[in-house]
Amino acid sequence: MAFPTSINTALLLQKELANPDCHSSDISRLLLCEPTLSARAVALANSALFAPGQAPAITSVRAAVERLGHRNLYALATAAVIRQLNAGIRDEALRARATQLWAHTVHVAALAHALAGAVTHTDADTALFAGIVHEVAGFYMLAQADKTPGLYAQLETQMASTLEVIGRALMRQLNVPLPVADAVNALPGSTIMLPPEGLRDTLLLAKALAPVPSPLPQASVTVSAPLQAYLEHDPVLQVLRTQPSAEAKGLIEVLLS
């Protein structure tokens, strides 16, 4: 699967961050090669999620690397890869879908991070990363459809199965850790278990609560009456849906910028 040359720096950064022996100075040097990514790293390091209370403001890439840590920088680099897939879309309708899909992705990532701690008791940083990559197949497909007029309409009736195949290939090519890849690959057609637990249910809950829906056709899911009641009336979910935390708002702002 081919990627545009504009994402080479982000891919190189992602590869370096996956190396357990990588040094912070090397990461800082790579970040400085991509000004937009550098700015987002500093902004994220200064967000409420990573700078609670009276934490001093970060003013350099090196300090941002130290505060965020390699796992969160890996998520940020992956977000940059995904966004660049759609940077050159010319078709107006496809570009609108890509913009909405990114907004959906960002809200899902922020909600997944919050849900991991409050509801499903999974690792919050892993949930954040999983939220960022969970729609990567859709971004790739939209980019390819822009190059091939009529492709989107041709695939629309079989979108869910198409995205599942593309997604599995992209999970391997982007070296997404197996637990995350397994959770993302299990999403199509799946329903939330009660009580929800694990990474897959975290993502499904986040998608159900996200204020911006995915613009792409989804695999059909049967929602039971108990699950519907849980989604509509559980007090914890209602707070996360209607009153996002300062941490969630800061994360959304950085990723949408």
N, C-alpha and C positions, 0 to 999 in steps of 0.2 A: 504494500500500500504506500503510495507516494505522498510526501508532505512538501509544501512550498518551501523554497529556500529561506523565506523571511522568518521561519521559526527555528532556524539552525541553532541560534544562541540559546534559546529556551530548551531545545532538545539536549544540547551539550550540557547545559546547567543541570537538567534533570538527570542525565547519565552520571555526572560527577557527584551529585547529591546521593545517588543510589550506592555509591562506593563507600563502604564503611571507613576507609582510610583517607577520605578526602579532607583537606585542610581548609579552615575558614578563610584563609587569605586567598586560596584559589577560587573559592566561591565568590568572595567579594570582587575579585578581578573579573570573573565572568559576568557578574551582575552589572558592573560598570560598563560593559560592552553593550548593554541594552538599557538605555535611559528610562524608557517607560516602565520596565520591570524593576529597575532600581527605585524609581519613585514610588511604585506600589509597595515594595518591600519596606521602605522607610515609613510610608503611611500606615501600613498594617502593623508595624512595630509600635507605632504611636497610638493605635486604636485602643478602645477600652478593653478589648479582648486580651491584649498583651501588655497594656500599660495601665493597670487598675490604680485607682487612688491618685497618689501624688508621685507616681513614677516619673523620673526626669525625661524630658523629651529627647528622642533620638534624632541626631542631625547628620549621621553618616551611614553609608552602606555597611561598613564594617560593624558598627554598633548594632545595626538592624539584624545582621546575620547572627550575632551573638544572642540577641534577645529572642528572635524567632525560633532558632534551632533548625537543624537540617530537615526535619520532617515537615514542618510548616512551610519552609522555603521550597521543598519538593512539591507541595500542593500548589504553591503560588506559580512555580515554573510550569506545572502541568496546566494550570488555568491559562497561562500565557500561550501555551501550545494550542489549546482548544480555541481560544479567541482568534488566534492568527489563522486558523483554518478557514474562517469566514470573513477575514478582513477584505478580501478582494471580490466578494460577490457583487455582481452587477445587476442581476435581475431583481426588480423592486419587490416582488412578492416573496421570493426566496430570502432576500435580505431582511424583510420584515419578520419572517419566520425565525431566522437566525437570531435576530435581536430579542425576540420574545423567548426563544429557547435559552439564550444566555441569562435573561432575567429569571426564568424559571430555575435554571441551574444554580444561580447564586442564592436564591431564596431557599432552595432545597438544601444546599450546603450549610447555610446558617442555621436552618431549623434542625438538620441532622446533628450538628454540633450540640445544640441545646437539648434535643431529645435524648441524645446518648447519655447525658448526665442525669436528666430529670426523669426519664421514663424507662429506657431500655437497658441502662447500665452497661453500655459498651464504651470502648475507648473513643473519646470525643474527637481527638485529632484524626483518627482513622475514619470516623464518620464524616468529618469535614472533607477529607480527601475523596472519600467515596462519593459524596454529593457533587463534588466538582467534576468527577469523571463519568458519572452515571449516564449522561446523555451524549458522550463523545461520538457515538456512532451517528447520531442525528446531525451533528455539526459536519462530520466528514461527508455524509450523504448529501447534505445541502450544498456543500462546496463542489461535489462532483456533479450534482444536478445543474449547477450554474454553468458548468462547462459543456453539458450535454442537454440542449433544449428538448423538452418533452419527457425527460427521465423521471422527474418527480411525479407527473401525472400517471406515467406508466407503472410506477411502483406504489402509488397511493393505496391501492386496494390490498396490497400485501406488505405494507410498511413494517408492521411489527416483526414479521419473520425476517424481512430483509435487514432491519436494524439489529436483530439478534445475531445474525451471521457476521455482519460488519463489526459489531461490538466485540465479539469473541476474538476476532483477528486483531483489532486495535488494542485490546487488553494485553495481548502477547507482545505486539510491536512496541508499545509504550512501557513495557516491563512493569505493569501494574501488579502489586503483590497479590498472590493467589487468594487470600481471604477476601480482599476487596473485589477482585475479578469475579470470584464465585458469587458474591452477593449481588453484584451488578448483573451478571449473566442470568441470575435466578429471578430478576424482577418481572420480565414479561409474563403477563397472565397470573401472577401470584397475588394472593390476598393476605392481609395482615392477620397474624395469629393473636388470640387473646389468652393471656396477657401478652402484649408485644415484647419480643426480646431479640437480641442479636442484630447484626448489621443490616441484613435484608429488611427486617421489619422497621428498623430505624429509617431506612431510605423510603420505604413504602409510606410510612407515617408522614415523613417530611413532604413527599409528593402530594399526599392527600391534603395537607394543611397549607401548602404553598399558595400565596395569594395570586401568583401568576401561573396559569396552567401551561403544560407543554403544548406547543402548536402542532405537534405531530400526532398522527393517529396512534392510539394505544391498543394493546391487546386487551380483549374484553375480560372483565373480572366480575365475579359474583360477590356482591357485598351482602352479608347476612344482616338481619335486623339487629342482633346484639352489637355487631361491629358498627353499623350505622349510628346506633345510639351512643356508642363509645366515642365515635368521631365528633358527634354533634354536642355531647353534653359533658364529657369528662372535663373537670375544672382545670386540670393541669394543661391539657391540650388547648383549652379556650384561652388561657393566659398566653401561651406561646404563640397562638394564632393572632390574637388581638392586641397584645402588649409586648412586642419584641423587646428584649433587653438592650441596654446600651451596647453590650458586646456584639449582639447580633446586628444592630443597626450600623455599627462601625465596620463590621466585616462586609456587609452588603454594600456600603458606600465605597469601600476600597475596591471590591471586585467589580462593581459596575462602572467605576471611573475609567 
